[in-house]
Amino acid sequence: MANELLPLEKKLSELLIGLRDSESDDAWQQVASTAQILANGLRDKDGPIDNHTILGHTPLIQTLSSLFSLALHGSAIPDSTHTTPILEILRVSANLCMDHDDNRASLLDAGLPQALVSLLEAYTESFDFSSESKPIHLSLSHLKLIRTAVGVLLNASVGYDPVKVRLISLEAGSTLLKLSIAVYPPNAWLSQNITEEIKEEWQIRSMLSAWVWRALVELREVKDESLRPLSSSDLPLLTVALVAFTPPHMSTASSPLSADQEMFSELLQADFDALEESCTHIESLSLDVEEVRLSLAREFQSPLKPAGSSLHSILDFIEKGECSPLWANAPEDFDTPRKKKAFDMCKAALIKTVVEVAGEEAAEKSLWDESDENLAGGEFVSRMVSWLKGYVSDMDAGKGMFFDRIDLATCASLSLGNLTRRERNATVLLWPPHSLAPVLSSRHLLSPSTDIKVKHGVLGLLKHIAQSAPLNSDIHVILGQAGLVRRICDSGVWDEKTDGMAEVLQVSAIGVVKHMCNGNVENTFALVLPSTAEASISSSGLSQILALVKRADTVTIKSEGTRVLVNVVKSLWSGDIIGTPVTTVSSPIANGTVDAAALASKERKKQDSMKAVLTMQCATALASLVGRSVQYPLLVNEGVVALTLLSTQKTGAPLVLKAIFAPLSFESPPPASADPPSASTSVTSDVSSPTIATPSTRGRIPVPKTPLDMFIAVLKNVDNPVNFQPEVRINVCSLFIQIGRNASGDEFTKVKETVKPVMEQVLEGLQNAKGKEEVLAKAIKKVLDTWA
């Protein structure tokens, strides 16, 4: 075999020399016929002789590159008389570098891949991309040449990074994508009249499209992850396939080509491949490239806001995109059921894109637009709100275009959640015209049967809304009036069967009620008391959270869940619960008059709620929060304050006294701190997660055996990994005073015997204290005087 191919290589070399001296049509025909035989001989790699390596060591590759350049005659695109020899030259090149890295390297050195990128770019320059549904007009000979050129680039780059890197540097990915749209716009074949030539043409076009997508996938799989074959400028081309599957652009007309079942299936497959690959590339780019996310968002900032822009096309496809009606008549090998599932995956990929764009911090100014008073939040926000409202409304009605559109509800809630991290934005969503509070409290969004993806999105949005608002905010009032706390309690999110698979949901739901109950007694009542008169107190939201805290393995759930109880206690013990006018955001009481019946009801609820938290379970949970939070002064302080408030009651102090002697159990060692910032120890401070500590160069506190050990460590404030500020230590003193006033017995005697020497020692060290430490000294002295 080698003896047959080597002479062909020599002949091509001789022809090149002759053509450089004097060109003739006959010589080029000889080039075409010689290269054709050589290319055919190289199709087989399994023969007894390694022709690829043997020919790679000859000047063949350089000869091919020179012949290619010569055949162009200085033009960007060859004339029709030279398409055949160029086609055969490229066939030899493609087969020569198939699975052969040395030949790929030689091809790269000869500059042929680079030249082919320029060739393909030249073909796309004459195409009008504003009319994507009409393919570029090319003869069969040119289409075949283009297909073979793409084949060379594909074979040269498969698994071989040097070629990939060079092609990426030449922006070959963009060129290939343009070529795909120009040669094979999805659905464009439907308007073609059937002839044998037309059938051959569209077979070539569909194959070329498939090769382009394979080449783009290959370019994406380069070792240097910073290199990407496509960029934000390619987004409009990637959305062309989306438009083809979105009414009213999606064609419902059949085609004469569908009479050929094999070709019909092939063209339907090519259309779907273009859609699937486009969605994959869009998702990948949006997840990995910040500029892509910003570019998509900026479209909504443009005064023109073009309807055909990339993000608009993505949103239209997610909302309205449909499987082609032609699939109903597709052959069995097209596998329509699998295609429908894959179609849904395409939408899921683009939903990730939309959520990522909304989550890009710098994109908020583009997506959240307050310039139009009639479109609160701007076009993007209004569309997301319409998806949520439409979903709830159509689910209520049992029909409609948004009925059962879990994907839309998920996309909208996640996107709005990413954009709603400030009080101003939350207010826009909850007040007219959007008025989302009743929608977010819908049973369709929060119930035991709600899809977990929808719950995740809605609870994330609610958490951001709730935590964006300050203490006593109208935001918490309006959410409470919509029945949100009760809806969350009844949603099953804290049920034991949800553990493990939905911890993120549980934490988000905890975060919502934690913020809503902070300083808001009505929301606190809704969490602490049963939802109906027939229900038991054990079914309340607070009981569910405490049960979750008890069985949870993670520090986050244990700490954050107990912080809900802290806020509940602070709200119930607040001095302004009774004796103030009952008001709402929507209807303030005129002239400050007081509704006596409402106040009486409020007083009953307060007493019932206080009774519900004056339990051993609550006291133990709070004491455990203090004992577990060795490195988090904020959490220690919160637990101490709540225990102090419980201790102001005659029934509460004995419970607290017993709880501070209860042994602590650690499922895992207390977490180490890595230089986090200092914490505020204000009683009203609130953070979303217990990750605040004060750095210190001192040693480690021994793991406390009981909460009382923790109180002593706070008072001493030595040998700790953190510094407990004077406010925290003063609050510990307040706790001991309240326990002394309302508890007695052997356990209290033991507290005094254990703590008194520590206090005396600390007091001695504060003899000349000033400022806050002087206040601490007075607090310690007051405890000692009370205990005397």
C-alpha positions in Angstrom: 0.0 0.0 0.0 2.8 2.4 0.8 4.3 1.9 -2.6 0.9 3.0 -4.1 0.6 6.1 -2.0 4.2 7.4 -1.9 4.2 7.9 -5.7 1.0 10.0 -5.3 2.8 12.2 -2.9 5.6 12.7 -5.3 3.2 13.4 -8.1 1.5 16.1 -6.1 4.8 17.7 -5.4 5.7 17.7 -9.1 2.4 19.2 -10.0 2.9 22.0 -7.5 6.3 22.8 -9.1 4.7 22.8 -12.5 1.7 25.0 -11.4 4.0 27.6 -9.9 5.7 27.9 -13.3 2.6 27.8 -15.5 -1.1 27.0 -14.6 -3.5 25.0 -16.7 -6.9 23.4 -16.2 -5.4 20.1 -17.0 -2.8 20.3 -14.2 -5.5 21.2 -11.7 -7.6 18.3 -12.8 -4.5 16.0 -12.2 -4.2 17.5 -8.8 -7.8 16.7 -8.1 -7.7 13.1 -9.4 -4.3 12.4 -7.7 -5.5 13.9 -4.3 -8.8 12.0 -4.6 -6.9 8.6 -4.9 -4.6 9.6 -2.0 -7.5 10.7 0.2 -9.3 7.4 -0.4 -6.2 5.4 0.4 -5.9 7.3 3.7 -9.4 6.5 4.9 -8.3 3.2 6.3 -6.0 3.3 9.4 -6.2 -0.4 10.1 -4.0 -1.7 7.3 -0.7 -3.5 7.7 1.3 -0.4 6.8 1.2 2.9 8.7 0.7 5.1 5.7 -0.2 8.1 7.9 3.1 8.2 9.6 5.1 7.4 6.5 3.4 10.2 4.5 3.7 12.5 7.5 7.5 12.3 7.2 7.4 13.5 3.6 6.8 17.0 2.3 3.2 16.1 1.6 1.6 18.4 4.3 3.5 21.4 3.1 2.7 20.5 -0.5 -1.1 20.4 0.4 -0.9 23.8 2.1 0.9 25.3 -0.9 -1.6 23.9 -3.4 -4.5 25.2 -1.3 -3.1 28.7 -1.3 -2.2 28.5 -5.0 -5.7 27.4 -5.9 -7.3 30.5 -4.3 -5.4 32.8 -6.7 -5.3 35.5 -4.1 -9.1 35.4 -3.5 -10.8 34.8 -0.2 -13.1 32.2 -1.8 -12.1 29.9 -4.7 -13.8 30.2 -8.1 -16.0 27.4 -9.2 -13.3 25.9 -11.5 -11.0 25.3 -8.5 -13.5 24.0 -5.9 -12.9 20.3 -6.9 -9.1 20.3 -6.5 -9.4 22.2 -3.2 -12.0 19.7 -2.0 -9.7 16.8 -2.7 -6.7 18.6 -1.1 -8.7 19.1 2.0 -9.9 15.5 2.0 -6.2 14.3 2.1 -5.5 16.8 4.9 -8.5 15.6 6.9 -7.7 11.9 6.6 -3.9 12.5 7.2 -4.4 14.1 10.6 -7.2 11.7 11.8 -6.1 10.4 15.2 -2.5 11.4 14.4 -0.9 14.1 16.6 2.4 14.3 14.7 0.5 15.1 11.5 -1.7 17.5 13.3 1.4 19.4 14.5 2.8 19.4 11.0 -0.6 20.7 9.6 -0.5 23.5 12.2 3.1 24.4 11.3 2.1 24.5 7.6 -0.6 27.0 8.5 -3.5 25.1 6.9 -6.0 25.3 9.9 -5.3 29.0 10.1 -6.0 29.4 6.4 -9.2 27.4 6.6 -10.5 29.7 9.3 -10.0 32.6 7.0 -11.8 30.7 4.2 -14.8 29.9 6.3 -15.0 33.5 7.6 -15.0 34.7 4.0 -18.0 32.5 3.2 -20.0 34.0 6.1 -19.3 37.7 5.2 -21.8 37.7 2.4 -24.6 36.3 4.6 -27.3 38.6 6.0 -27.7 37.5 9.6 -30.8 39.6 10.1 -32.8 37.0 8.1 -31.6 33.9 9.8 -34.5 31.8 8.4 -33.1 32.0 4.9 -29.9 30.0 4.3 -26.9 31.3 2.4 -27.1 30.5 -1.3 -24.2 28.3 -2.3 -23.6 25.7 -5.1 -23.2 22.0 -4.2 -19.5 22.2 -4.9 -19.0 25.1 -2.5 -21.1 23.4 0.2 -19.1 20.2 -0.1 -15.8 22.2 0.1 -17.0 24.0 3.2 -18.1 20.7 4.8 -14.6 19.2 4.1 -12.9 22.3 5.5 -14.8 21.9 8.8 -13.9 18.2 8.7 -10.2 19.2 8.6 -10.6 21.5 11.6 -12.5 18.8 13.5 -10.0 16.0 12.8 -7.1 18.3 13.5 -8.4 19.4 16.9 -9.9 16.3 18.4 -8.0 15.6 21.6 -5.1 17.9 20.5 -4.7 21.1 22.4 -2.1 23.0 20.3 -4.6 23.2 17.4 -7.5 24.0 19.7 -5.5 26.8 21.3 -4.5 28.3 18.0 -8.1 28.1 16.6 -9.5 29.7 19.7 -6.9 32.6 19.3 -8.2 33.0 15.8 -11.8 33.2 17.1 -12.6 30.1 15.0 -15.5 29.3 17.4 -17.4 32.4 16.3 -16.6 31.7 12.7 -17.9 28.2 12.9 -21.1 29.4 14.7 -21.7 32.0 12.0 -21.2 29.3 9.4 -23.7 27.0 11.0 -26.4 29.7 11.1 -25.6 30.7 7.5 -25.6 27.2 6.1 -28.3 25.6 8.2 -30.9 27.8 9.9 -33.2 25.5 11.8 -36.5 24.9 10.1 -35.4 26.6 6.9 -35.7 23.3 5.0 -39.4 23.3 5.4 -39.8 25.9 2.6 -37.8 23.9 0.0 -39.4 22.2 -3.0 -38.4 18.6 -3.4 -35.9 17.6 -6.1 -33.0 15.2 -6.0 -30.5 18.2 -6.0 -32.4 19.8 -3.1 -32.3 16.6 -1.1 -28.6 16.3 -1.6 -28.1 20.0 -0.8 -29.9 19.7 2.6 -28.2 16.4 3.4 -24.9 18.3 3.1 -26.2 21.3 5.0 -27.4 19.2 7.9 -24.2 17.2 8.0 -22.2 20.4 8.0 -24.2 21.7 10.9 -23.6 18.6 12.9 -19.8 18.8 12.2 -19.8 22.4 13.3 -21.4 21.6 16.6 -19.0 18.7 17.2 -16.1 21.1 16.5 -17.4 23.7 18.9 -17.7 21.0 21.6 -14.2 19.9 20.9 -12.9 23.5 21.2 -14.6 23.9 24.5 -12.8 20.9 25.9 -9.4 22.5 26.2 -7.1 22.0 29.2 -6.6 25.7 29.7 -10.1 26.6 31.2 -9.5 30.3 30.7 -9.8 29.8 26.9 -13.3 29.8 25.5 -14.3 29.4 21.8 -17.3 31.6 22.2 -17.9 34.9 23.9 -20.7 37.4 24.7 -20.7 38.7 21.1 -21.9 35.2 20.0 -25.1 35.2 22.1 -27.4 36.5 19.3 -26.3 33.6 17.1 -26.8 31.1 19.8 -30.4 32.2 20.3 -31.3 31.7 16.6 -32.2 28.1 17.3 -34.4 29.1 20.3 -36.4 31.5 18.1 -37.0 28.6 15.6 -38.8 26.7 18.4 -40.8 29.7 19.8 -44.2 30.7 18.4 -45.0 32.6 16.3 -41.7 31.9 14.6 -41.9 28.2 14.8 -43.2 26.7 11.6 -46.1 24.4 11.7 -46.1 23.7 8.0 -45.0 20.4 6.6 -42.5 20.0 3.8 -42.3 17.9 0.7 -39.0 16.7 2.1 -40.9 14.9 4.8 -42.0 12.3 2.2 -38.5 10.9 2.5 -38.7 9.4 6.0 -35.0 8.9 6.5 -34.2 12.4 5.4 -37.2 13.8 7.4 -35.8 12.2 10.5 -32.3 13.5 9.7 -33.4 17.1 9.3 -35.6 17.0 12.4 -32.5 15.7 14.3 -30.3 18.5 12.9 -32.9 21.1 14.0 -33.0 19.7 17.5 -29.2 19.3 17.7 -28.9 23.0 16.9 -31.3 23.8 19.8 -29.7 21.5 22.3 -26.1 22.6 21.6 -27.1 26.3 21.6 -28.7 25.9 25.0 -25.7 24.0 26.3 -23.3 26.7 25.2 -25.5 29.5 26.5 -25.7 27.8 29.9 -21.9 27.1 30.0 -21.0 30.7 29.1 -23.5 32.2 31.6 -22.2 30.0 34.4 -18.5 30.7 33.7 -18.1 34.1 32.2 -19.1 37.3 34.0 -19.1 39.4 30.9 -21.7 37.1 29.3 -24.0 37.6 32.3 -23.5 41.3 32.2 -24.0 41.4 28.5 -27.4 39.6 28.8 -28.5 41.9 31.5 -27.5 45.1 29.7 -30.1 44.5 27.0 -32.8 45.5 29.5 -30.9 48.7 30.2 -30.9 49.8 26.6 -33.5 52.4 25.7 -34.4 50.4 22.6 -34.8 47.1 24.5 -34.9 45.1 21.2 -37.5 42.3 21.3 -35.1 40.0 19.4 -32.2 40.4 21.8 -30.6 37.4 23.5 -32.2 37.5 26.9 -35.6 38.3 25.5 -35.3 35.3 23.2 -34.2 33.2 26.1 -37.2 34.3 28.2 -39.6 33.8 25.3 -38.3 30.3 24.7 -38.6 29.4 28.4 -42.2 30.7 28.5 -43.5 29.8 25.1 -41.1 27.4 23.4 -42.7 24.2 22.1 -41.6 20.9 20.7 -42.0 21.0 16.9 -45.5 19.7 15.8 -43.7 17.8 13.1 -42.3 15.4 15.8 -45.8 13.8 15.9 -45.1 12.4 12.4 -41.5 11.6 12.9 -40.2 8.0 12.2 -39.7 5.8 15.2 -35.9 6.1 15.2 -36.3 9.8 15.9 -37.3 8.8 19.4 -39.8 11.6 20.1 -40.4 10.7 23.8 -36.7 11.1 24.5 -36.6 14.4 22.5 -39.4 15.8 24.6 -37.5 15.1 27.8 -34.3 16.6 26.3 -36.4 19.7 25.2 -37.4 20.2 28.9 -33.7 19.9 29.8 -33.0 22.7 27.3 -35.4 24.9 29.1 -33.9 23.9 32.5 -30.4 24.9 31.2 -31.7 28.3 30.2 -33.5 28.8 33.5 -30.1 28.4 35.1 -28.8 31.1 32.8 -31.5 33.5 33.7 -31.0 32.9 37.5 -27.3 33.3 37.1 -27.7 36.6 35.3 -30.1 37.8 38.0 -27.6 36.7 40.6 -24.7 38.8 39.1 -24.4 41.7 41.6 -23.3 44.1 38.9 -26.3 43.2 36.7 -28.9 44.5 39.2 -28.7 48.1 37.9 -29.6 46.7 34.4 -32.3 44.3 35.4 -33.9 46.4 38.1 -35.2 49.5 36.4 -37.1 52.3 38.2 -37.2 54.7 35.4 -40.8 53.8 34.4 -43.4 54.5 37.0 -45.9 52.3 35.2 -43.6 49.3 35.2 -42.4 48.9 38.8 -38.9 47.4 38.9 -38.7 47.4 35.1 -39.5 45.0 32.3 -37.5 42.0 33.7 -38.9 42.2 37.2 -42.4 42.7 35.9 -42.1 39.6 33.7 -40.9 37.5 36.6 -43.8 38.7 38.7 -46.2 37.9 35.9 -44.9 34.3 35.8 -45.4 33.9 39.5 -48.9 35.5 39.4 -49.8 33.6 36.3 -48.7 30.3 37.8 -50.8 30.8 41.0 -53.8 32.1 39.2 -53.9 29.3 36.6 -53.3 26.7 39.3 -56.3 28.1 41.1 -58.3 27.9 37.9 -57.0 24.4 37.0 -56.2 25.6 33.5 -54.3 28.2 31.5 -51.0 28.7 29.8 -49.2 28.9 33.2 -51.0 25.9 34.6 -48.5 23.4 36.1 -45.6 25.5 34.8 -43.3 24.6 37.7 -40.3 25.7 35.7 -41.7 29.3 35.3 -42.5 29.6 39.0 -39.0 28.3 39.9 -37.2 30.6 37.5 -39.2 33.6 38.6 -38.8 33.1 42.3 -35.1 32.3 42.1 -34.4 35.3 39.9 -36.5 37.7 42.0 -34.7 36.3 45.1 -31.4 37.2 43.6 -32.5 40.7 42.9 -34.3 41.3 46.2 -31.6 41.8 48.7 -32.5 45.4 49.7 -35.5 46.9 51.4 -36.3 49.2 48.5 -36.6 46.2 46.1 -38.6 44.2 48.5 -41.1 47.1 48.9 -41.6 47.3 45.2 -42.6 43.6 45.1 -45.0 43.7 48.0 -46.8 47.0 47.3 -49.0 47.8 44.3 -48.9 47.3 41.5 -47.2 43.9 42.1 -48.6 43.2 45.6 -46.9 39.8 45.8 -47.5 39.0 49.4 -50.8 37.0 48.9 -49.2 35.3 45.9 -46.1 34.2 47.9 -48.5 32.8 50.6 -50.3 30.7 48.1 -50.8 27.0 48.8 -49.5 26.3 45.3 -46.1 27.7 46.2 -45.9 26.5 49.8 -47.6 23.2 50.8 -46.5 19.6 51.5 -47.3 18.7 47.8 -45.4 21.7 46.3 -42.5 20.7 44.1 -39.2 21.0 45.9 -37.7 23.3 43.3 -40.6 25.7 43.6 -40.3 25.7 47.4 -36.6 26.3 47.2 -37.1 29.4 45.0 -40.0 30.8 46.9 -38.4 30.3 50.3 -35.1 31.9 49.1 -37.0 34.9 47.8 -39.0 35.2 51.0 -35.8 35.0 53.1 -34.2 37.8 51.1 -37.3 39.9 51.5 -37.6 39.2 55.2 -34.0 39.9 56.0 -33.8 43.1 53.9 -36.2 44.8 56.3 -35.3 46.4 59.6 -36.9 45.7 63.0 -40.7 46.5 63.1 -40.8 46.9 59.3 -44.0 47.2 57.4 -42.6 44.4 55.2 -42.9 41.9 58.0 -46.4 43.2 58.8 -47.7 42.8 55.2 -46.2 39.3 54.9 -47.8 38.4 58.2 -51.2 39.7 57.1 -51.0 37.5 54.1 -50.7 34.5 56.4 -47.2 33.7 55.4 -46.0 32.3 58.8 -48.8 29.9 59.0 -48.4 28.9 55.4 -44.8 28.0 56.0 -45.6 26.1 59.2 -48.2 24.0 57.3 -45.9 23.5 54.3 -44.2 20.4 55.7 -40.7 22.0 55.2 -39.7 21.1 58.8 -41.1 17.6 58.8 -38.7 14.7 59.5 -39.2 13.2 56.1 -37.8 16.4 54.6 -34.5 16.0 56.5 -31.4 15.2 54.5 -32.8 16.0 51.1 -33.9 19.6 51.8 -31.7 21.1 54.4 -31.3 24.3 52.3 -35.1 24.7 52.3 -35.3 24.1 56.1 -32.7 26.8 56.7 -34.4 29.2 54.4 -37.7 28.7 56.0 -36.1 29.2 59.4 -34.5 32.4 58.2 -37.9 33.8 57.0 -39.7 33.3 60.3 -36.7 34.3 62.3 -36.7 37.7 60.7 -40.5 38.0 60.6 -40.8 37.3 64.4 -38.1 39.8 65.4 -40.1 42.5 67.0 -43.4 41.5 65.5 -45.8 40.0 68.0 -48.5 39.1 65.5 -46.1 37.0 63.5 -44.8 35.5 66.7 -48.3 34.4 67.7 -48.7 32.8 64.3 -45.5 30.8 64.8 -46.0 29.8 68.5 -49.7 29.0 68.6 -51.5 26.2 66.8 -53.1 27.1 63.5 -56.6 25.9 64.7 -58.3 25.5 68.0 -58.4 21.8 67.5 -54.6 21.5 66.9 -52.2 20.9 69.7 -49.4 23.2 70.7 -47.0 20.4 69.5 -48.1 21.1 65.9 -47.1 24.8 66.0 -44.4 26.1 63.8 -42.1 26.7 66.8 -42.6 23.2 68.0 -41.7 21.9 64.5 -38.5 24.0 64.5 -37.4 22.9 68.0 -38.0 19.2 67.0 -35.9 19.8 64.0 -33.1 21.5 66.1 -33.1 18.5 68.4 -32.7 15.9 65.7 -30.5 17.9 63.3 -26.8 17.1 62.8 -25.7 20.5 61.4 -24.6 23.5 63.5 -26.4 25.8 61.1 -29.9 24.3 61.7 -29.3 24.0 65.5 -28.1 27.6 65.8 -30.4 29.3 63.4 -33.4 27.3 64.6 -32.7 28.3 68.2 -32.3 31.9 67.1 -35.9 31.8 66.0 -36.8 31.0 69.6 -34.6 33.9 70.8 -36.6 36.3 68.6 -39.9 34.8 69.8 -38.9 35.4 73.4 -37.7 38.9 72.8 -41.0 39.8 71.0 -43.2 38.2 73.6 -41.4 39.9 76.5 -41.3 43.3 74.7 -42.8 46.1 76.8 -44.8 47.5 74.0 -47.0 44.5 73.2 -50.0 45.6 75.3 -51.4 49.1 75.7 -50.7 50.5 72.2 -53.1 51.1 69.3 -53.7 48.1 67.1 -52.7 49.2 63.6 -52.0 47.7 60.2 -50.0 49.0 57.3 -53.2 49.3 55.2 -55.6 50.7 57.8 -54.2 52.7 60.7 -56.6 53.4 63.6 -58.0 56.9 63.3 -57.1 59.3 66.1 -55.0 56.6 67.9 -58.1 55.0 69.3 -57.7 51.5 70.8 -59.8 48.5 69.9 -60.5 47.0 73.3 -61.6 43.7 71.9 -58.5 43.4 69.8 -56.3 44.2 72.7 -58.0 41.6 74.9 -57.5 39.1 72.2 -53.9 40.1 71.9 -53.4 39.8 75.6 -54.8 36.2 75.5 -52.5 35.3 72.7 -49.6 36.7 74.5 -50.3 34.7 77.6 -50.8 31.5 75.7 -47.6 32.1 73.7 -45.5 32.8 76.8 -46.9 29.7 78.4 -45.9 27.8 75.2 -42.3 28.9 75.5 -42.0 28.6 79.3 -41.0 25.0 78.9 -38.0 22.8 79.7 -37.6 22.2 76.0 -37.2 25.9 75.2 -34.9 26.6 78.2 -32.7 23.7 77.2 -32.5 24.8 73.6 -31.5 28.3 74.6 -28.9 27.1 77.1 -27.5 24.7 74.5 -27.2 27.6 72.0 -25.0 29.4 74.5 -22.9 26.3 75.3 -22.4 25.4 71.6 -21.4 28.9 70.5 -17.9 29.1 72.0 -16.5 31.2 69.1 -19.6 33.3 68.4 -20.1 36.1 71.0 -23.2 37.3 69.2 -25.0 33.9 69.6 -23.9 33.6 73.2 -25.3 37.0 73.8 -28.6 36.2 72.1 -29.0 33.1 74.2 -28.1 34.8 77.4 -30.7 37.6 76.7 -33.5 35.1 76.0 -32.7 33.1 79.1 -32.7 36.3 81.1 -36.2 37.1 79.8 -37.4 33.7 80.7 -36.0 34.0 84.1 -38.1 37.1 84.8 -41.0 34.7 85.3 -41.5 32.7 88.4 -42.1 29.6 86.3 -39.2 30.4 83.9 -36.3 30.8 86.3 -36.4 27.2 87.7 -36.4 25.9 84.1 -33.4 28.1 83.2 -31.6 27.0 86.3 -32.1 23.4 85.5 -31.1 23.9 81.8 -27.8 25.6 82.6 -26.7 22.4 84.4 -27.8 20.1 81.6 -24.8 18.3 80.0 -24.0 19.5 76.5 -23.6 17.1 73.6 -21.6 18.0 70.5 -22.2 15.9 67.4 -19.0 17.5 66.1 -16.4 19.6 67.7 -17.2 23.3 67.9 -16.1 24.9 64.6 -12.8 26.8 64.4 -12.7 30.4 63.3 -10.6 31.8 60.5 -10.2 35.4 61.4 -13.8 36.6 60.9 -14.7 40.2 61.7 -15.7 41.4 65.1 -19.2 41.0 66.2 -21.7 43.5 67.6 -23.1 42.4 70.9 -26.2 44.5 70.7 -29.3 42.7 71.8 -31.1 43.7 68.6 -28.3 42.6 66.3 -29.2 40.1 63.7 -27.1 38.2 61.2 -28.2 35.5 58.8 -25.7 32.9 59.9 -23.6 32.3 63.1 -20.2 33.0 61.6 -19.1 36.0 63.7 -16.2 35.9 66.2 -13.6 38.2 67.6 -10.0 37.1 66.7 -7.6 36.6 69.6 -4.0 35.4 70.0 -4.9 33.7 73.3 -5.4 30.0 73.9 -8.4 27.8 73.5 -11.3 27.5 76.0 -11.9 23.9 77.0 -15.0 22.5 75.4 -17.8 23.4 78.0 -19.5 20.5 79.7 -22.6 22.5 80.6 -23.9 26.0 79.7 -22.8 27.1 83.2 -19.2 26.4 82.1 -19.8 28.8 79.2 -21.2 31.5 81.5 -18.1 31.3 83.7 -15.8 31.4 80.6 -17.6 34.6 79.4 -17.2 36.2 82.8 -13.5 35.3 83.1 -12.9 36.2 79.4 -9.4 34.6 79.6 -7.8 31.7 77.7 -10.6 32.1 75.1 -10.3 31.8 71.3 -12.5 34.9 71.3 -13.0 38.1 73.3 -16.3 38.5 74.9 -17.1 42.2 75.0 -18.3 43.9 78.2 -21.9 44.0 77.1 -22.0 40.2 76.8 -20.5 39.8 80.3 -22.9 42.4 81.7 -25.9 40.4 80.3 -24.6 37.3 82.0 -24.7 39.2 85.3 -28.3 40.2 84.5 -29.2 36.6 84.0 -27.8 35.6 87.4 -29.7 38.4 89.1 -33.0 37.3 87.5 -32.3 33.6 88.4 -31.6 34.7 92.0 -34.8 36.6 92.2 -37.1 33.9 90.9 -35.4 30.6 91.8 -33.9 28.9 94.8 -32.9 25.5 96.1 -29.9 23.3 95.9 -29.2 24.0 92.3 -29.2 27.8 92.9 -26.9 27.3 95.9 -24.5 25.3 93.6 -24.6 28.2 91.1 -23.6 30.7 93.8 -20.8 28.4 95.1 -19.4 28.0 91.6 -19.8 31.5 90.2 -19.2 33.7 93.2 -15.4 33.0 93.4 -15.1 33.7 89.7 -17.0 37.0 90.0 -14.9 38.1 93.0 -11.7 37.3 91.0 -12.9 39.3 87.9 -14.1 42.2 90.1 -10.6 42.4 91.7 -9.1 42.8 88.2 -11.5 45.7 87.5 -10.6 47.9 90.4 -9.6 50.9 88.3 -11.8 50.1 85.3 -13.3 52.9 83.1 -16.1 53.1 80.6 -17.9 49.8 79.8 -15.6 47.8 82.0 -16.6 50.1 84.9 -20.3 49.2 84.1 -19.3 45.6 84.1 -17.7 45.9 87.6 -20.9 47.5 88.9 -23.0 44.7 87.4 -20.8 42.0 89.1 -21.0 43.9 92.4 -24.8 44.0 92.1 -24.9 40.2 91.6 -22.7 39.6 94.6 -24.8 42.0 96.7 -28.0 40.3 95.6 -26.5 36.9 96.5 -25.2 38.1 99.9 
